[in-house]
Amino acid sequence: MKIVPDAVGQSDGALVFWEETPEIGTKWPLSANVVDEIRWGVGSLEQEDCLVLYLFSKQEVAELYLPEQLPTSPDEAVEVWKVLCAWRPELIKVRYGSSPADTNKQVTFLLPASEGEDIVDKLRLFKDAALPATSQAEPAGGKADSSMPKELLLRVASCLEETAQSAD
């Protein structure tokens, strides 16, 4: 299921995304869902490249489309990728319906947290695998994938580097 958030916030230390679409509650009827695996990809929203976080849980897949920035209120926005890298969340909440404040309409995704498997580790692996493919030189063992948006990957690399430096 494709989830395209309209806003982002936080609640009890968790990242909370909000989307108006009520189908999320139908597709994910449990309030808490254990995510078996996460993967990263690149997608497009309104002709802009964005990150896509794939959440695999049993036979279901949620595709969370993450632009670089999302509003936190009508007057403010936050850099989603930087917050995600800095917080290293162990769970993500998605609220749906007419109000982002309605905690009764919310799905929680419990993310894998084992060593090397958390959300930022997986993002770093994705960036490392994809970024060489954007160069002019052909990588050893295969052809370069010129469809990968180099600018997006460089911004992701910058977010990862900034948060790694601030952790030291």
C-alpha positions as CSV (number, residue, x, y, z in Angstrom):
1,M,0.0,0.0,0.0
2,K,1.3,3.4,-1.0
3,I,1.4,5.9,1.9
4,V,2.0,9.5,1.0
5,P,2.2,11.6,4.1
6,D,0.8,15.2,4.2
7,A,2.6,16.1,7.4
8,V,5.1,14.8,10.0
9,G,5.3,15.2,13.8
10,Q,6.4,13.3,16.9
11,S,4.7,11.6,19.7
12,D,6.4,9.9,22.7
13,G,9.7,9.9,20.8
14,A,8.3,8.3,17.6
15,L,8.0,9.8,14.2
16,V,4.4,10.3,13.3
17,F,3.3,10.7,9.7
18,W,-0.2,11.8,8.7
19,E,-2.2,11.0,5.6
20,E,-5.9,11.7,5.1
21,T,-6.6,8.4,3.3
22,P,-8.6,6.1,5.6
23,E,-7.7,3.0,3.7
24,I,-4.6,2.6,5.9
25,G,-6.9,1.5,8.7
26,T,-8.5,-1.1,6.6
27,K,-5.3,-2.5,5.1
28,W,-3.5,-2.5,8.5
29,P,-6.3,-3.2,11.0
30,L,-4.0,-3.9,13.9
31,S,-2.9,-0.9,15.9
32,A,0.7,-2.3,16.1
33,N,2.4,-4.2,13.3
34,V,5.8,-5.9,13.5
35,V,7.9,-5.2,10.5
36,D,10.0,-8.2,9.4
37,E,12.2,-6.3,7.0
38,I,12.8,-2.8,5.7
39,R,14.2,-1.7,2.4
40,W,14.9,1.7,0.8
41,G,14.2,2.9,-2.7
42,V,13.6,6.0,-4.7
43,G,10.3,7.2,-5.9
44,S,8.7,10.4,-7.2
45,L,6.0,12.7,-5.8
46,E,4.7,15.5,-7.9
47,Q,7.6,15.3,-10.2
48,E,10.1,15.5,-7.3
49,D,12.4,12.6,-6.4
50,C,11.9,11.2,-2.9
51,L,12.9,8.3,-0.7
52,V,10.6,5.3,-0.3
53,L,10.7,3.2,2.8
54,Y,9.3,-0.3,2.2
55,L,7.9,-2.0,5.3
56,F,7.4,-5.7,5.0
57,S,5.1,-7.3,7.5
58,K,3.9,-10.8,6.9
59,Q,2.3,-10.8,3.5
60,E,1.7,-7.0,3.5
61,V,4.0,-4.2,2.2
62,A,3.7,-0.6,3.1
63,E,5.4,1.9,0.8
64,L,6.1,5.1,2.8
65,Y,7.0,8.0,0.4
66,L,9.3,10.5,2.1
67,P,10.0,13.8,0.5
68,E,13.0,15.7,1.9
69,Q,10.7,18.1,3.8
70,L,7.2,17.8,5.2
71,P,5.1,20.4,7.1
72,T,4.8,20.1,10.9
73,S,2.2,22.9,11.0
74,P,0.7,25.3,8.4
75,D,3.7,27.6,9.0
76,E,6.6,25.3,9.6
77,A,8.3,22.3,7.9
78,V,11.0,19.9,9.0
79,E,13.7,18.1,7.1
80,V,12.4,14.6,7.3
81,W,15.6,12.7,6.2
82,K,17.7,14.6,8.8
83,V,15.2,13.9,11.6
84,L,15.0,10.2,10.6
85,C,18.8,9.9,10.6
86,A,19.3,11.7,13.9
87,W,16.5,9.9,15.7
88,R,17.1,6.3,14.4
89,P,13.4,5.5,15.2
90,E,12.5,2.0,16.3
91,L,8.9,2.6,15.4
92,I,6.9,4.7,13.0
93,K,3.3,5.8,13.4
94,V,1.0,6.6,10.6
95,R,-2.1,8.5,11.5
96,Y,-5.0,8.8,9.0
97,G,-8.3,10.6,8.6
98,S,-9.3,14.2,8.9
99,S,-6.9,15.2,11.7
100,P,-3.3,14.4,12.5
101,A,-4.1,14.8,16.2
102,D,-6.5,11.8,16.2
103,T,-4.6,9.1,18.0
104,N,-7.6,6.7,17.6
105,K,-6.8,6.5,13.9
106,Q,-3.2,5.4,13.9
107,V,-1.1,2.4,12.8
108,T,2.2,1.7,14.5
109,F,5.0,-0.1,12.6
110,L,7.6,-1.7,15.0
111,L,10.8,-1.6,13.0
112,P,13.7,-4.2,13.2
113,A,16.3,-3.0,15.6
114,S,19.0,-5.7,15.5
115,E,22.6,-4.7,14.8
116,G,23.0,-3.6,11.2
117,E,19.3,-3.8,10.5
118,D,17.9,-0.5,11.8
119,I,16.4,2.1,9.6
120,V,19.6,4.2,9.3
121,D,21.9,1.2,8.7
122,K,19.6,0.1,5.9
123,L,19.6,3.6,4.4
124,R,23.4,3.7,4.5
125,L,23.6,0.4,2.7
126,F,21.1,1.6,0.1
127,K,23.1,4.8,-0.5
128,D,26.4,2.9,-0.7
129,A,25.0,0.5,-3.2
130,A,23.2,3.1,-5.3
131,L,25.7,6.0,-5.3
132,P,28.5,4.4,-7.2
133,A,26.0,3.4,-9.9
134,T,25.3,7.1,-10.6
135,S,28.9,7.9,-11.6
136,Q,30.1,8.0,-15.2
137,A,32.3,5.0,-14.7
138,E,30.8,1.6,-15.0
139,P,31.1,-0.2,-11.7
140,A,32.9,-3.5,-11.5
141,G,30.6,-6.5,-12.1
142,G,27.8,-4.6,-13.8
143,K,26.3,-1.7,-15.6
144,A,25.6,1.7,-14.0
145,D,22.0,2.4,-13.3
146,S,21.6,5.9,-14.7
147,S,18.0,6.1,-13.5
148,M,19.1,6.7,-9.9
149,P,18.9,10.4,-9.1
150,K,22.4,11.3,-8.1
151,E,21.4,14.6,-6.4
152,L,18.9,12.9,-4.1
153,L,21.6,10.3,-3.2
154,L,24.1,13.0,-2.5
155,R,21.6,14.8,-0.2
156,V,21.0,11.5,1.6
157,A,24.7,11.0,2.0
158,S,25.0,14.5,3.5
159,C,22.3,13.7,6.0
160,L,24.0,10.5,7.0
161,E,27.3,12.2,7.3
162,E,25.9,15.1,9.4
163,T,24.2,12.8,11.9
164,A,27.3,10.6,12.1
165,Q,29.4,13.6,13.0
166,S,27.0,14.9,15.6
167,A,26.9,11.5,17.2
168,D,30.7,11.5,17.7
